[in-house]
Amino acid sequence: MHLSDEGIIFRQTKTGDGRRMILLFTKKYGKISVGAGAGERGKSRSSLALRPFTHGSYQIFQGRNYYNLDKAETIESYYSIGEDLDKYMYASYVLELTEKLIPEEVPQPGIFSLLIEFLAELSQRKKQYETLVLAYEVKVLRILGMFPELTACTSCGHKENLHHFSISSGGMVCDDCVKNQRDSLIYSAKFDIVGILNYFALNSLKSFRKIALDDAVAGQLQTIIRDYISYHLDIGGLKSESIFMNRF
C-alpha cells in the first residue's frame, strides 16, 4: 500500500547496508520509522526534504512490517535554523522532546501543526528563543490534556493565595496547604506563573514575536515545566537539554 503525507524529520541513522532509517513525524499517520536508500543525497529538493528542520511531502510504501520511502519533496525549509548555533540547539531540543512525547503510529495533527508553527517562528526570531520554547511546551501539554490545574489549590480546592506550584499534585497549591507538605517538588513561584501559563496556552506562537520573558523568570519556569513533563509524562533527560543548564 502506498501512503502520501506531509511530515517533519525527527532524526535519521545509517544502517549496516549503507541505507538510512528515518524517524518521520507525519500529520496523518503519526511517528513512523521509514527506510531510505543511500542515493537521496546532495542539494536537490528531494535530499533537502530528508534534512532536519524541513517540512516535506513524502510518498511511502507500507509493507507488512515496514515502511520504505519512495519520494520526498520539500514544502518549506527552515534549514537556516542550522546556521545559528543557539537556534539549532533550541530547535533540536524541541524536536527531541516532541519525539519522546508522542507514541509510534498515533496521529497528533495538533502537535504536528504546532511544530511547524514553532519552526517558522524560530527561523524568524532574532533573540531570546527560550520564550518561544516555553510557549511550545505549554501548548503541547494542553493538546495532550496534561495542562496543570491553575484555578484552585490541588490540595484543598481554595482559589485564594495560590503562590506555589506542585509538580506531583499537578498544579497550584495555596499558602496554607504548602505549610503541611514536605514535597521537594513544590516551587515557590516568584512571578505570575498562572498568568504566564494561561497566556502561553491561549495565544498562538505568532503573538510572541515581540514578547520575551525576563531571563530569571524563563529559567525558573523552564525548570518547573521540565520537572512537570518528566514527572507526569515519564520523559527523562534529553541529550539536547544541556542548553538550558548552559543558558541559565
C-alpha positions as CSV (number, residue, x, y, z in Angstrom):
1,M,0.0,0.0,0.0
2,H,1.2,3.5,-0.8
3,L,0.9,6.4,1.6
4,S,1.2,10.1,0.9
5,D,1.5,12.7,3.7
6,E,3.4,15.8,4.8
7,G,5.9,15.4,7.6
8,I,8.9,16.6,9.5
9,I,12.1,14.6,10.0
10,F,12.9,13.9,13.7
11,R,16.2,12.1,13.0
12,Q,18.0,9.6,10.8
13,T,20.5,6.9,11.3
14,K,22.7,4.9,9.0
15,T,22.2,1.1,8.8
16,G,24.9,-1.5,8.0
17,D,24.0,-1.8,4.3
18,G,24.5,1.9,3.6
19,R,20.8,2.7,3.8
20,R,19.2,5.0,6.4
21,M,16.3,4.8,8.8
22,I,14.4,8.0,9.1
23,L,12.1,8.7,12.0
24,L,9.4,10.8,10.4
25,F,6.6,12.7,12.1
26,T,3.6,12.7,9.7
27,K,0.4,14.6,10.0
28,K,-2.0,11.6,9.3
29,Y,0.0,8.6,10.5
30,G,2.0,10.0,13.4
31,K,5.6,9.0,14.1
32,I,6.9,6.2,11.8
33,S,10.3,4.7,11.0
34,V,10.9,4.7,7.3
35,G,13.7,3.1,5.3
36,A,15.5,5.3,2.7
37,G,18.1,4.4,0.1
38,A,21.6,5.7,0.2
39,G,21.0,7.7,-3.0
40,E,18.9,10.5,-1.5
41,R,21.8,12.9,-1.1
42,G,23.0,16.2,-2.5
43,K,21.3,19.5,-2.8
44,S,18.1,18.5,-4.7
45,R,14.7,19.3,-3.3
46,S,14.3,15.5,-2.6
47,S,17.5,15.4,-0.5
48,L,16.6,18.6,1.3
49,A,13.3,17.1,2.4
50,L,15.3,14.5,4.4
51,R,17.2,17.0,6.4
52,P,16.2,18.3,9.9
53,F,14.1,21.4,10.2
54,T,12.3,20.8,6.8
55,H,8.6,20.5,6.2
56,G,8.2,18.0,3.4
57,S,5.8,15.9,1.4
58,Y,6.5,12.1,1.4
59,Q,5.3,9.2,-0.6
60,I,5.8,5.9,1.3
61,F,5.3,2.3,0.6
62,Q,3.8,0.4,3.5
63,G,4.7,-3.3,3.7
64,R,3.6,-5.8,6.2
65,N,6.1,-4.8,8.9
66,Y,7.9,-1.9,7.4
67,Y,7.8,1.5,5.6
68,N,10.0,2.5,2.7
69,L,10.4,5.9,1.2
70,D,9.5,6.3,-2.5
71,K,9.7,10.0,-2.9
72,A,10.3,13.2,-0.9
73,E,9.6,16.8,-1.8
74,T,10.3,20.0,0.1
75,I,7.3,22.1,1.1
76,E,9.2,24.6,3.3
77,S,12.8,24.5,4.5
78,Y,13.8,26.0,7.9
79,Y,17.4,24.9,7.3
80,S,18.6,28.4,8.1
81,I,18.0,27.4,11.8
82,G,21.1,25.3,11.5
83,E,23.2,28.4,10.6
84,D,22.7,29.8,14.1
85,L,24.0,27.7,16.9
86,D,21.5,28.9,19.6
87,K,18.6,28.4,17.2
88,Y,19.9,25.0,16.3
89,M,20.2,23.9,19.9
90,Y,16.7,25.1,20.8
91,A,15.1,23.5,17.7
92,S,17.0,20.2,18.4
93,Y,15.6,20.3,21.9
94,V,12.0,20.8,20.7
95,L,12.3,18.0,18.1
96,E,13.8,15.6,20.7
97,L,11.1,16.4,23.3
98,T,8.3,16.0,20.7
99,E,9.7,12.7,19.6
100,K,9.7,11.4,23.1
101,L,6.2,12.7,23.9
102,I,4.3,11.0,21.1
103,P,3.9,7.3,20.6
104,E,4.5,5.4,17.4
105,E,1.8,5.5,14.7
106,V,-0.6,7.6,16.6
107,P,-1.8,10.7,14.7
108,Q,-1.1,14.0,16.5
109,P,-2.3,16.6,14.0
110,G,-2.5,19.4,16.6
111,I,1.2,18.9,17.7
112,F,2.2,18.5,14.1
113,S,0.8,21.9,13.2
114,L,2.2,23.5,16.3
115,L,5.7,22.1,15.5
116,I,5.6,23.6,12.0
117,E,4.5,26.9,13.5
118,F,7.3,26.8,16.0
119,L,10.0,26.2,13.3
120,A,8.6,29.0,11.3
121,E,8.6,31.4,14.2
122,L,12.1,30.3,15.4
123,S,13.6,30.9,12.0
124,Q,12.4,34.5,12.1
125,R,13.2,35.3,15.7
126,K,16.4,37.2,16.4
127,K,16.9,36.6,20.2
128,Q,15.6,35.2,23.5
129,Y,14.4,31.9,21.9
130,E,13.6,30.3,25.3
131,T,10.3,32.2,25.5
132,L,9.1,30.6,22.3
133,V,10.3,27.2,23.5
134,L,8.4,27.6,26.8
135,A,5.2,28.6,24.9
136,Y,5.6,25.5,22.7
137,E,6.0,23.2,25.7
138,V,2.9,24.7,27.5
139,K,0.8,24.4,24.3
140,V,1.8,20.8,23.8
141,L,0.8,20.0,27.4
142,R,-2.6,21.5,26.7
143,I,-3.0,19.5,23.5
144,L,-2.1,16.3,25.3
145,G,-4.7,17.0,28.1
146,M,-1.9,17.4,30.7
147,F,-2.2,21.1,31.4
148,P,-1.7,21.9,35.1
149,E,-4.5,23.0,37.4
150,L,-4.2,26.7,37.8
151,T,-7.6,27.9,39.1
152,A,-7.7,26.3,42.5
153,C,-5.4,24.6,45.1
154,T,-4.8,21.0,44.1
155,S,-4.9,20.1,47.8
156,C,-7.9,21.9,49.3
157,G,-9.7,23.4,46.3
158,H,-9.4,27.0,47.6
159,K,-8.9,29.7,45.0
160,E,-7.0,32.3,47.0
161,N,-3.3,32.7,47.8
162,L,-2.0,30.4,45.1
163,H,1.7,31.1,45.2
164,H,3.2,27.6,44.9
165,F,3.4,25.1,42.1
166,S,3.4,21.4,43.0
167,I,4.9,19.1,40.4
168,S,3.4,15.9,42.0
169,S,0.0,17.4,42.5
170,G,-0.1,18.8,39.0
171,G,-0.8,22.4,39.7
172,M,-1.0,25.3,42.2
173,V,-1.0,25.0,46.0
174,C,-2.2,27.6,48.4
175,D,-0.1,29.2,51.2
176,D,-2.0,27.3,53.9
177,C,-1.6,23.8,52.4
178,V,2.0,24.2,51.5
179,K,2.9,24.6,55.2
180,N,1.8,21.0,55.8
181,Q,3.6,19.4,52.8
182,R,7.2,18.2,52.7
183,D,7.3,17.7,49.0
184,S,10.6,18.7,47.4
185,L,8.8,19.2,44.1
186,I,7.0,22.3,45.2
187,Y,8.2,25.5,43.8
188,S,7.5,29.0,45.2
189,A,6.5,31.0,42.2
190,K,8.2,34.4,42.4
191,F,6.3,35.6,39.4
192,D,2.8,35.4,37.9
193,I,3.1,31.8,36.8
194,V,-0.7,31.4,36.4
195,G,-1.0,34.4,34.1
196,I,2.1,33.4,32.1
197,L,1.0,29.8,31.6
198,N,-2.6,30.8,30.6
199,Y,-1.2,33.3,28.2
200,F,1.1,30.7,26.6
201,A,-1.8,28.2,26.4
202,L,-4.3,30.5,24.8
203,N,-2.3,32.5,22.3
204,S,-0.7,31.5,19.0
205,L,3.1,31.4,18.7
206,K,2.9,34.3,16.3
207,S,1.8,36.5,19.2
208,F,5.2,36.1,20.9
209,R,7.2,37.8,18.2
210,K,7.7,40.9,20.3
211,I,7.4,39.2,23.7
212,A,10.2,37.8,25.8
213,L,10.4,36.7,29.4
214,D,13.0,38.0,31.8
215,D,15.9,35.6,31.9
216,A,15.4,34.8,35.6
217,V,11.7,34.1,35.1
218,A,12.3,32.0,32.0
219,G,14.9,30.0,33.9
220,Q,12.6,29.2,36.8
221,L,9.7,28.4,34.5
222,Q,11.8,26.1,32.4
223,T,12.8,24.2,35.5
224,I,9.2,23.8,36.6
225,I,7.9,22.7,33.2
226,R,10.7,20.2,32.6
227,D,10.1,18.7,36.0
228,Y,6.4,18.6,35.3
229,I,6.9,16.9,32.0
230,S,9.4,14.4,33.4
231,Y,7.1,13.5,36.3
232,H,3.8,13.2,34.5
233,L,4.9,12.1,31.1
234,D,7.9,10.0,32.1
235,I,10.3,11.9,30.0
236,G,13.8,11.7,31.4
237,G,16.9,13.6,30.5
238,L,17.3,14.6,26.9
239,K,20.6,14.9,25.0
240,S,19.8,18.4,23.9
241,E,18.6,19.6,27.3
242,S,22.1,20.8,28.3
243,I,21.4,24.0,26.5
244,F,19.2,25.2,29.4
245,M,21.8,24.4,32.0
246,N,24.3,26.5,30.0
247,R,21.8,29.3,29.2
248,F,20.5,29.9,32.7
